[in-house]
């Protein structure tokens, strides 16, 4: 195995530190507990752990509303506990990647608090503002039916701010060179503490540029190239794994020419896996894998079974999606935004160990 391409054969396990293992008896998972379970995780054959956000947070969106990029939420431990964990994980042959959530911050982040209070603050341009409510404010919500708009009026700033997700998660202005520099600083900090890369959250929204006009930013994918260049300079074998649920025509842009993301989640294969599972026929999965575009030689699909998100079926044709709904989540309460399922794998298969093992063997 070529060390620099370790991700080509990695077995990745996604976990939420808060819910995994309590090490001090307070009822909340933490890094002390996670460190104690490394023998168990190594025994499962896992070679890489992907940690969901664990930084300080108001915790209104399972940690994806980050208040401080440079710390550990006190419920989960401290930076010393994190470093002890990454060091011991390395001894077990397990790499660690973490979520990089830089499309937005919490509205409690000091940057946003400073931005809303003072129009002359250097942080004002860290976010996306409008004097009047944009006409498309009620379009493009990530959580339709739950999230009423993508623009919210801030009484303190007396401006409207943009948020692709919830109103307590204002979007960062990634067209701003200072914001880009901050993103690289965050990456560098965690690389120094032992991580082997980042699962980059909401990547398609990072290249949207939020409609912000910056004459110096002509290529929306340039940010991904800057991130990759920085990563390669600071730690040559670290990776960027993109959450990019886009069409196969679009996905090649996120790989670039060996100069953007090393890995992208294969959402098409994942959704066709569940269609194959429903039919008891592997053909849909095989066809999805064969239809995937040819990748640069250092690139790799992240073929996955499940992760922390609900199961998205939006890439399936309507009839196929309905077929999966009827088999795995026939009740409306099991369905999500008419495009996905709420239920987890084990409950989908009625806890049948044989069926669960067959499902895992297919991936």
C-alpha positions in Angstrom: 0.0 0.0 0.0 1.3 3.5 -1.0 1.2 5.5 2.3 0.2 8.7 0.6 -2.8 7.0 -0.9 -4.0 5.4 2.3 -7.5 6.6 1.8 -7.9 4.4 -1.3 -8.4 1.3 1.0 -9.6 3.0 4.2 -12.4 1.6 6.3 -14.0 4.7 7.7 -16.3 4.8 10.7 -18.4 7.9 11.5 -19.2 8.7 15.1 -20.5 11.4 17.3 -18.3 11.8 20.4 -21.2 13.0 22.4 -23.2 9.8 22.0 -20.4 7.2 21.7 -18.8 6.5 25.1 -19.1 8.2 28.5 -15.7 8.3 30.2 -16.5 10.2 33.4 -20.0 9.1 34.3 -21.9 12.3 33.5 -24.1 10.8 30.9 -22.4 12.4 27.9 -19.9 10.8 25.6 -16.4 12.3 25.7 -12.9 11.9 24.3 -11.8 10.0 27.4 -14.4 7.4 26.7 -13.7 7.3 23.0 -10.0 6.7 23.8 -10.9 3.7 25.9 -12.7 2.1 23.0 -9.9 2.3 20.5 -9.1 -1.4 21.0 -12.7 -2.2 20.2 -12.7 0.0 17.1 -9.4 -1.4 15.8 -10.8 -4.9 16.3 -13.6 -4.1 13.9 -11.1 -3.4 11.2 -11.6 0.3 11.2 -8.6 2.3 9.8 -10.0 5.8 9.9 -12.4 7.6 12.3 -14.5 10.5 11.0 -15.6 12.6 14.0 -18.7 14.8 13.8 -18.3 18.4 15.1 -17.0 18.4 18.7 -16.1 22.1 19.0 -17.8 24.5 21.4 -21.4 25.0 20.3 -24.9 26.1 21.4 -25.8 22.7 20.1 -28.9 23.7 18.2 -27.9 21.6 15.2 -26.0 18.7 16.6 -22.8 20.7 16.8 -22.9 22.0 13.2 -23.5 25.5 14.7 -19.9 26.1 15.8 -19.1 28.9 18.2 -15.3 28.4 18.4 -13.2 26.6 15.7 -10.2 26.2 18.0 -11.6 24.3 21.0 -13.4 21.2 22.3 -16.9 21.6 23.8 -16.4 21.3 27.6 -19.0 18.5 27.8 -16.6 16.3 25.7 -13.3 17.2 27.3 -10.5 19.6 26.3 -7.7 20.0 23.8 -5.4 17.8 25.9 -8.0 15.0 25.8 -8.2 15.4 22.1 -4.5 15.2 21.6 -4.3 12.2 23.8 -7.0 10.5 21.7 -5.3 11.2 18.3 -2.0 10.0 19.7 -3.4 6.7 20.9 -5.5 6.3 17.7 -2.2 6.5 15.7 -0.7 3.8 17.9 -3.7 1.6 17.0 -3.2 2.3 13.3 -6.3 4.5 13.1 -6.3 7.8 11.4 -8.7 10.6 12.4 -10.5 13.0 10.1 -12.9 15.7 11.4 -15.7 17.8 10.1 -14.7 21.1 8.6 -17.8 23.3 8.9 -16.9 26.5 7.2 -20.0 27.3 5.1 -21.5 28.9 8.2 -20.9 29.6 11.9 -23.2 29.8 14.9 -24.8 33.2 15.4 -23.1 33.1 18.8 -19.7 33.0 17.2 -17.6 36.1 18.1 -17.2 37.0 14.4 -21.0 37.3 13.9 -21.5 39.1 17.2 -18.9 41.6 16.2 -20.3 41.9 12.7 -23.8 42.7 13.7 -22.8 45.3 16.3 -20.5 47.5 14.3 -20.7 48.4 10.6 -17.0 49.3 10.7 -16.0 46.0 12.2 -13.5 44.0 10.1 -15.9 41.1 10.7 -18.9 42.7 9.0 -17.7 41.4 5.6 -17.2 37.9 7.0 -20.9 37.4 6.4 -23.4 38.1 3.6 -25.7 41.1 4.1 -28.5 42.9 2.2 -30.2 46.2 2.9 -33.5 44.9 1.6 -35.1 41.5 1.8 -34.0 39.7 -1.4 -36.8 38.5 -3.7 -35.6 35.0 -3.6 -35.5 34.8 0.2 -38.0 32.0 0.3 -36.2 29.8 -2.2 -33.4 27.3 -1.9 -33.9 26.2 1.7 -32.0 23.1 2.8 -34.8 22.2 5.2 -38.1 23.1 3.4 -41.1 23.1 5.7 -38.9 23.6 8.8 -36.8 26.5 7.6 -39.0 29.4 6.3 -36.4 31.4 4.4 -32.7 31.8 3.6 -32.6 35.5 4.6 -33.3 36.8 8.1 -33.5 40.4 9.4 -31.1 41.2 12.2 -32.4 44.1 14.4 -29.0 44.9 15.7 -27.3 45.2 12.3 -30.5 46.6 10.7 -29.7 44.4 7.7 -30.7 41.0 6.3 -28.2 38.2 6.5 -28.0 35.1 4.4 -28.2 31.5 5.8 -28.5 28.5 3.6 -29.3 26.5 6.7 -31.1 27.6 9.8 -31.4 31.2 10.8 -29.0 30.7 13.7 -26.3 29.6 11.2 -25.3 32.7 9.2 -23.3 31.9 6.1 -19.7 33.0 5.8 -18.7 35.2 2.9 -16.1 32.8 1.4 -15.4 35.3 -1.4 -13.7 37.4 1.3 -9.9 36.7 1.2 -9.8 37.2 5.0 -12.4 34.5 5.5 -10.4 32.2 3.2 -7.3 32.8 5.3 -9.3 32.0 8.5 -10.4 28.7 6.9 -6.8 27.7 6.2 -5.8 28.7 9.8 -8.5 26.4 11.2 -7.2 23.6 9.0 -3.6 24.1 10.1 -4.5 24.1 13.8 -6.2 20.7 13.7 -3.5 19.2 11.4 -1.0 20.2 14.1 -3.1 18.3 16.7 -2.9 15.0 14.7 -5.8 14.8 12.3 -5.3 13.3 8.8 -7.8 15.4 7.0 -11.3 16.8 6.9 -14.8 15.9 5.8 -15.8 19.2 4.3 -19.4 20.0 5.1 -21.8 21.4 2.4 -19.1 21.8 -0.3 -21.6 22.8 -3.1 -22.6 25.9 -1.1 -18.9 26.8 -0.5 -18.5 27.3 -4.3 -21.7 29.3 -4.7 -20.0 32.4 -3.4 -23.5 33.4 -2.1 -23.9 35.9 -4.8 -21.2 38.1 -3.4 -19.4 40.1 -6.0 -15.6 40.0 -5.7 -13.6 40.8 -8.9 -10.7 38.8 -7.6 -12.7 35.6 -7.3 -13.5 34.5 -10.9 -13.3 30.8 -10.4 -15.7 29.6 -7.7 -13.7 26.4 -7.3 -10.5 28.3 -6.5 -11.2 28.0 -2.8 -11.0 24.2 -3.0 -7.7 24.5 -4.8 -6.4 26.8 -2.1 -7.5 24.3 0.6 -5.8 21.4 -1.2 -2.6 23.3 -1.8 -2.4 24.3 1.9 -3.2 20.8 3.0 -0.5 19.3 0.8 2.0 21.8 2.1 1.2 21.2 5.7 0.7 17.5 5.7 1.3 15.6 2.5 -0.8 12.6 3.1 -3.9 14.4 4.6 -7.1 14.4 2.6 -10.2 16.4 1.9 -13.5 14.4 1.7 -16.3 16.4 0.1 -20.0 16.2 1.0 -21.3 17.1 -2.5 -24.6 15.6 -3.3 -24.7 16.7 -6.9 -25.1 15.1 -10.3 -22.3 13.1 -11.9 -21.8 15.9 -14.5 -21.1 18.3 -11.6 -19.2 16.1 -9.3 -16.0 16.0 -11.5 -15.6 19.7 -10.7 -15.1 18.9 -7.0 -12.2 16.5 -7.9 -10.7 18.9 -10.4 -7.4 17.8 -12.0 -5.8 16.2 -9.0 -5.9 19.7 -7.3 -9.2 19.8 -5.4 -10.9 17.1 -3.3 -9.2 13.7 -3.0 -12.5 12.1 -2.1 -16.2 12.8 -2.7 -19.1 10.8 -1.3 -20.8 8.7 -3.9 -24.4 9.6 -3.2 -25.7 8.0 -6.5 -24.2 4.6 -5.5 -25.5 4.9 -2.0 -29.1 5.6 -3.1 -29.0 2.8 -5.6 -27.7 0.5 -3.0 -30.9 0.9 -1.1 -32.9 0.3 -4.3 -30.9 -2.9 -4.8 -31.6 -3.8 -1.1 -35.3 -3.2 -1.7 -35.4 -5.4 -4.8 -33.0 -8.1 -3.6 -31.1 -7.5 -6.8 -27.6 -5.9 -7.0 -28.1 -4.6 -10.5 -29.0 -0.9 -9.6 -25.9 -0.6 -7.5 -23.7 -2.2 -10.3 -25.1 0.2 -12.9 -24.6 3.2 -10.6 -20.9 2.3 -10.0 -20.3 1.6 -13.7 -21.9 5.0 -14.7 -19.6 7.0 -12.5 -17.1 9.2 -14.4 -13.4 8.3 -14.6 -11.5 10.0 -11.8 -8.0 11.5 -11.5 -5.5 8.9 -10.4 -5.2 10.2 -6.9 -9.0 10.6 -6.4 -11.3 8.1 -4.8 -15.0 7.7 -4.4 -16.2 7.4 -0.8 -18.7 4.6 -1.1 -20.8 4.5 2.0 -23.6 2.7 3.7 -24.9 5.3 6.2 -23.6 8.3 8.0 -25.1 10.8 10.4 -27.5 12.3 7.9 -30.9 10.9 7.2 -31.0 8.8 4.0 -31.4 11.0 1.0 -33.0 9.4 -2.1 -33.3 12.5 -4.2 -31.0 11.1 -7.0 -33.4 8.2 -7.7 -36.1 8.6 -10.3 -39.6 9.2 -8.8 -40.8 5.6 -9.3 -37.6 4.1 -7.8 -37.8 6.4 -4.8 -41.4 5.4 -4.2 -40.5 1.8 -4.4 -37.8 2.3 -1.7 -40.3 4.3 0.4 -42.9 1.6 0.2 -40.4 -1.1 1.2 -38.4 0.6 3.9 -40.5 3.6 5.1 -44.1 3.3 4.1 -45.4 5.6 6.8 -45.3 9.4 6.1 -43.6 9.9 9.5 -40.7 7.8 8.2 -40.2 10.0 5.2 -38.3 13.3 5.0 -39.1 16.2 2.7 -40.5 13.6 0.2 -36.9 12.8 -0.8 -35.4 10.7 2.0 -36.0 8.4 5.0 -35.7 9.1 8.7 -35.1 5.5 9.8 -31.7 4.0 10.4 -30.5 0.8 8.8 -31.1 -1.7 11.6 -34.7 -0.6 12.1 -35.3 -0.6 8.4 -34.4 -4.3 8.4 -36.3 -5.1 11.5 -33.1 -5.8 13.4 -32.6 -8.9 11.4 -28.9 -9.7 11.8 -28.7 -11.8 8.7 -30.2 -9.1 6.5 -28.0 -6.4 8.1 -24.8 -8.5 7.4 -25.9 -9.0 3.8 -26.4 -5.3 3.4 -22.9 -4.6 4.7 -21.4 -7.2 2.5 -22.9 -5.5 -0.6 -20.9 -2.4 0.1 
